[in-house]
Amino acid sequence: YKCVNFVRSVEVQIFNRWGERVFEGGDDIYINWDGKDQNGDLLPGGMYYYLAVLQTIRLDREDEKVELKGYVNLMGGSDIGN
């Protein structure tokens, strides 16, 4: 997001290519996801999709929630060396 000074919180969900949620978090506004699932296991390399809902600080309360969707390509992961 352009200016994190106006981000109050972020709820992020990460999904694998089959649509299964592999990670969910909301403690870090920078979304420093380390490629691990909810159990702390390193996920295999590949394409993962995210849905992030940002709670922002704005003057107009209707604009406070911003939804971002996209994908990230996880390089390596648990398939390194296989």
C-alpha positions in Angstrom: 0.0 0.0 0.0 1.3 3.5 -0.8 1.5 4.9 2.7 1.5 2.5 5.7 1.1 5.4 8.1 -2.6 5.3 7.3 -3.1 1.5 7.6 -4.6 0.5 10.9 -4.7 -3.2 10.4 -4.4 -5.9 7.7 -6.2 -9.2 7.5 -4.6 -11.5 4.9 -5.5 -14.9 3.6 -3.2 -17.0 1.4 -4.7 -19.7 -0.9 -3.0 -22.5 -2.9 -3.9 -23.2 -6.5 -6.8 -25.4 -5.5 -8.4 -22.6 -3.4 -7.5 -24.1 0.0 -6.6 -21.5 2.6 -3.0 -22.3 3.7 -2.3 -19.2 5.8 -4.3 -16.5 7.6 -2.9 -13.6 9.5 -3.6 -10.2 10.8 -0.7 -9.3 13.1 1.6 -7.5 10.6 0.5 -4.6 8.4 3.6 -5.3 6.2 2.4 -8.8 5.5 5.8 -10.4 6.0 4.6 -13.9 5.1 7.5 -16.3 5.2 6.1 -19.0 2.9 4.9 -21.2 5.7 1.4 -22.6 6.4 -0.6 -22.1 9.6 1.3 -25.1 11.2 4.7 -23.5 10.5 5.5 -25.9 7.7 7.3 -24.5 4.6 5.0 -24.7 1.6 6.2 -26.0 -1.8 7.2 -23.5 -4.4 4.4 -22.4 -6.8 1.7 -19.8 -7.3 -0.3 -18.7 -4.3 -3.2 -16.2 -4.2 -3.9 -13.6 -1.6 -6.8 -11.6 -0.3 -6.0 -8.8 2.0 -8.4 -6.4 3.7 -6.8 -3.2 4.9 -8.4 -1.2 7.6 -7.3 2.4 6.9 -7.5 5.7 8.7 -9.5 8.2 6.5 -11.8 11.1 7.0 -14.7 9.3 5.2 -15.7 6.2 7.2 -17.1 4.5 4.1 -13.6 4.4 2.6 -11.9 2.8 5.6 -11.8 -0.8 4.2 -9.7 -1.6 1.1 -9.7 -5.0 -0.4 -6.6 -6.2 -2.4 -6.3 -9.4 -4.4 -3.4 -10.8 -6.3 -0.9 -13.6 -6.5 2.6 -14.3 -5.5 5.0 -16.9 -6.9 6.8 -18.7 -4.0 10.2 -19.7 -5.2 11.7 -22.8 -3.7 9.8 -23.7 -0.6 9.7 -27.2 0.7 10.6 -28.7 -2.8 14.1 -27.3 -2.8 16.6 -30.1 -3.6 13.9 -32.5 -4.9 
